């Protein structure tokens, strides 16, 4: 495996690979919200999602690629409600055999640059508390724990685990009321 990879915005041509990757990453880790096969998105579903992301100013879908193809993706989804348009929800999935290669870190750099450029005030995410590597990565980017959902997810071992709610705040003060 190589450490050489690139990150770019997803296109509709990525839809089949993204559908396959989502099933794979759901199987490889319990750190995501779904078990394998749950909430399945077909290639056609991904095409619709990508087209929507390209049209919505507060949405973005990025893919990480190497010479073997797409190895990870992340997405920010905004909200059309006026009172929530300043924030997005972030999610990420990377093939397990590529963990530890800086892909998540580079994707977060791109997402934060995008958020600053698009005057996004807040990026929200949820992460299992036991996923210490991910929590540490988010904290290095300035994400703060805003809350904890106790006994939120039941994993394969039958035990219940806590989910942390984390947020990054844009330090460039856009559209904040003066005090």
C-alpha positions as CSV (number, residue, x, y, z in Angstrom):
1,X,0.0,0.0,0.0
2,X,1.2,3.5,-0.8
3,X,0.8,6.7,1.2
4,X,0.1,8.6,-2.0
5,X,-3.4,9.6,-2.4
6,X,-5.5,12.6,-3.6
7,X,-8.6,14.2,-2.4
8,X,-11.2,15.7,-4.7
9,X,-14.9,16.4,-4.8
10,X,-17.1,13.4,-5.7
11,X,-18.7,13.2,-9.2
12,X,-21.6,11.0,-10.4
13,X,-19.0,8.7,-12.0
14,X,-18.0,7.7,-8.4
15,X,-21.4,6.5,-7.5
16,X,-20.8,2.7,-8.0
17,X,-17.5,2.8,-6.1
18,X,-19.0,4.8,-3.3
19,X,-21.9,2.3,-2.9
20,X,-19.4,-0.5,-2.7
21,X,-17.1,1.3,-0.3
22,X,-20.0,2.2,2.1
23,X,-20.9,-1.5,2.4
24,X,-17.2,-2.4,2.9
25,X,-16.6,0.2,5.6
26,X,-19.8,-0.8,7.4
27,X,-18.5,-4.3,7.5
28,X,-15.0,-3.4,8.6
29,X,-15.8,-1.3,11.7
30,X,-18.4,-0.9,14.3
31,X,-17.5,2.8,14.7
32,X,-20.1,3.8,12.1
33,X,-23.9,4.1,12.7
34,X,-24.9,1.1,10.7
35,X,-24.3,-2.6,10.5
36,X,-23.4,-4.0,7.1
37,X,-26.2,-3.7,4.6
38,X,-28.3,-1.4,6.8
39,X,-29.3,1.9,5.2
40,X,-28.0,0.7,1.9
41,X,-27.4,3.3,-0.8
42,X,-27.4,2.1,-4.3
43,X,-25.2,3.6,-7.0
44,X,-28.3,5.4,-8.2
45,X,-28.9,6.8,-4.7
46,X,-25.3,8.0,-4.6
47,X,-25.8,9.7,-8.0
48,X,-28.8,11.6,-6.6
49,X,-26.9,12.5,-3.4
50,X,-23.8,13.8,-5.3
51,X,-25.9,15.9,-7.7
52,X,-27.7,17.4,-4.7
53,X,-24.4,18.1,-3.0
54,X,-23.1,19.9,-6.1
55,X,-26.2,22.1,-6.1
56,X,-26.5,22.9,-2.4
57,X,-24.0,25.5,-1.2
58,X,-23.8,24.0,2.3
59,X,-23.1,20.4,1.1
60,X,-19.9,18.7,0.0
61,X,-18.8,15.2,-0.7
62,X,-15.1,14.4,-1.0
63,X,-13.4,11.2,-2.0
64,X,-9.9,10.1,-1.3
65,X,-8.3,8.1,-4.1
66,X,-5.1,6.3,-4.8
67,X,-4.0,4.2,-7.8
68,X,-6.5,1.4,-6.7
69,X,-9.5,3.7,-6.7
70,X,-11.6,5.4,-4.0
71,X,-10.3,4.5,-0.5
72,X,-12.4,6.9,1.6
73,X,-15.0,9.6,1.5
74,X,-16.5,12.2,3.7
75,X,-19.5,14.4,3.5
76,X,-20.9,17.6,5.0
77,X,-24.6,18.1,4.8
78,X,-26.2,21.5,5.6
79,X,-29.7,22.4,6.5
80,X,-32.2,24.4,4.5
81,X,-33.9,25.8,7.6
82,X,-32.9,29.4,8.0
83,X,-32.1,29.0,11.7
84,X,-29.7,26.1,11.0
85,X,-28.0,27.2,7.8
86,X,-24.9,28.2,9.6
87,X,-24.0,24.6,10.4
88,X,-23.3,21.3,8.8
89,X,-23.2,17.6,9.8
90,X,-19.9,15.8,9.0
91,X,-19.3,12.1,8.4
92,X,-16.3,10.1,7.2
93,X,-15.5,6.5,6.3
94,X,-12.1,5.2,5.2
95,X,-11.1,1.6,4.3
96,X,-9.6,-0.1,7.3
97,X,-6.4,-1.1,5.4
98,X,-5.8,2.6,4.9
99,X,-6.2,3.8,8.5
100,X,-3.2,5.5,9.9
101,X,-2.0,7.0,6.6
102,X,-3.2,10.6,7.2
103,X,-6.3,10.4,5.0
104,X,-8.7,11.5,7.6
105,X,-6.5,14.3,8.6
106,X,-6.2,15.6,5.0
107,X,-9.9,15.3,4.5
108,X,-10.5,17.3,7.6
109,X,-8.1,20.0,6.4
110,X,-10.1,20.2,3.1
111,X,-13.5,20.3,4.9
112,X,-12.4,23.0,7.3
113,X,-11.0,25.1,4.4
114,X,-14.3,24.6,2.6
115,X,-16.3,25.6,5.7
116,X,-14.2,28.8,6.1
117,X,-14.6,29.7,2.4
118,X,-18.4,29.1,2.6
119,X,-18.9,30.9,5.9
120,X,-20.0,27.8,7.7
121,X,-20.0,28.7,11.4
122,X,-20.2,25.1,12.9
123,X,-19.3,21.6,11.8
124,X,-21.2,18.9,13.9
125,X,-20.2,15.2,14.2
126,X,-20.9,12.3,16.4
127,X,-18.3,9.7,17.3
128,X,-18.2,6.7,19.6
129,X,-16.4,7.6,22.8
130,X,-14.3,4.4,22.6
131,X,-13.0,5.5,19.1
132,X,-10.0,7.2,20.8
133,X,-8.0,7.7,17.6
134,X,-10.9,9.6,15.9
135,X,-11.7,11.7,19.1
136,X,-8.0,12.7,19.3
137,X,-7.9,13.6,15.6
138,X,-11.0,15.8,15.9
139,X,-9.6,17.5,19.0
140,X,-6.4,18.4,17.2
141,X,-8.5,20.2,14.7
142,X,-10.3,22.2,17.5
143,X,-13.5,20.1,17.7
144,X,-15.0,20.4,21.2
145,X,-17.2,17.9,23.0
146,X,-20.7,19.4,23.3
147,X,-22.3,16.4,24.9
148,X,-22.5,12.7,25.4
149,X,-25.3,10.4,24.6
150,X,-25.1,7.6,27.2
151,X,-25.7,4.0,26.1
152,X,-26.4,5.3,22.6
153,X,-25.2,2.4,20.4
154,X,-25.3,-1.4,20.9
155,X,-22.3,-3.0,19.2
156,X,-21.8,-6.6,18.2
157,X,-20.6,-7.6,21.7
158,X,-24.0,-6.8,23.0
159,X,-22.8,-3.9,25.2
160,X,-24.0,-0.3,25.0
161,X,-21.6,2.5,24.2
162,X,-21.6,6.3,24.6
163,X,-21.5,8.6,21.6
164,X,-19.8,12.0,21.9
165,X,-21.3,15.0,20.1
166,X,-18.5,17.2,18.9
167,X,-18.4,20.5,17.1
168,X,-15.8,22.8,15.3
169,X,-16.5,26.5,15.3
170,X,-15.3,28.8,12.6
171,X,-12.9,31.3,14.3
172,X,-13.6,33.8,11.6
173,X,-16.6,35.6,13.0
174,X,-19.2,35.6,10.3
175,X,-22.7,37.0,10.8
176,X,-22.5,37.0,14.6
177,X,-24.6,39.6,16.3
178,X,-22.6,42.2,18.1
179,X,-22.9,42.4,21.9
